[in-house]
Amino acid sequence: MDENVIRKRLAKNQAIPPMRGKHEVKAQESLSDLPLCTWLILATTLPISLFMLIHVSVPMLSQLFNIPGDVDSIEDLSHMLRDVEHLHNDCPPILEPAERAELEQSNTQQIARLTTPTTEEFWEEYHRGRPFIVSGVIRDWQAFDLFDCTYLVKTFPEAQLLDWKTGRHKMLAVIGGDTYKPIDCMAGTIAPNYRNNKKLIMDWLDYMEIPKFFNVKRWRVSDVKIKVNAQGTGDSMHVDDQCGGFVTAQLAGVMAWSVAWPEKKGNTLEWSRPITLILHQGDILVRSGTTRIHNEVASRECSLSLGYKFTSDLPRELVTEYKQVHPRERTTFFARNKVENWNFINACKIDEKMKTHKM
């Protein structure tokens, strides 16, 4: 699928707002009595009708009667149309409507892409403070073109996956038997700190050589997570509130991401305009712990990725900006942006002399 098409869909995938008001129960009862054929007719004709109303009828009426179109009303109708377009998606909404609207104003800038970088090239790019993509590294792994969700279930059926929707752990064998069959919009992580998952991850890492740019011999197992996402799922906007950095290696499927980072504006911090990007199989996304991210599956197949948290100082260029903002303003900024540990930025000791990066 063309990347521009994916980006447009990424910006239009909204949730259907719940019904409210005193007639809510009666409305739900009457809707439940409708026969299946009626639902099929509505599902087919309603999106077409709304499209014609927004893009044909309203402009024609405005021209015919010389009345300027009500921009706000047209925008509301446009949002409604997007809701109807996604009636087929039974998964919970990934983003709030306001967050979707922000993505529509996303930056057209492209993030940097490095091919098999040296250690020096990797860290030089990291300390610029912007997320970037590394390619040409994991294609040499034994896991590449072997590991996907079906292989994971067949080979490690006893692994425990933390289901984000329910907050409970489930064995992979329960999810789909000997093949991956997503149930209830399954999405979650396999972390080493739960039961026998550590052995699973250690076995798994035998198929993956740690990238040379990290300049270490082996993975730190405690900081590895395996991420599984069925079609229609993803992560809502959040900040990982860590002083170090993160890599996400895409092993199967395709994920659409949005990334933003804090920028100094006046005496405070504001998020940069988000950049949307597509992470294909074989790509690695690198970002610092102060990056705001969201992602969602952009392919029909299940997405499988490896996440790794590495130890490092915050990127130098970000620290330069942070130092120009009062600690109180830094705390206030992260506190209002869905960060669990809202004071983490001051705990990173950015006002002290920076240390050399380490693993």
ABEGO torsion letter per residue (X at the ends): XBAAAAAAAAAABBBBBBBBEAAAAAAAAAAAABBAAAAAAAAAAAAAAAAAAAAAAAAAAAAAAGBBBBAAAAAAAAAAAAAAAAAABABBBABBAAAAAAAAABBABBBBBBBGBBAAAAAAAAAAGBBBBBBGAAAABAABGABBAAAAAAABAABBBBBAAAGBBBBAAAAAEABBBBBGGBBEBBBAABEAAAAAAAAAAAABBBBAAAGBABBBAAABBBBBBBBGBEBBBBBAGBABBBBBBBABEBBBBBBBBBBBBEABBBBBBBBBBBBBBGBBBBBBAABBBBBBBABABBBBBBBBBBBBBBBAAAAAAAAABBAAAAAAAAAAAGBABAAAAAAAGAABBBBBBBX
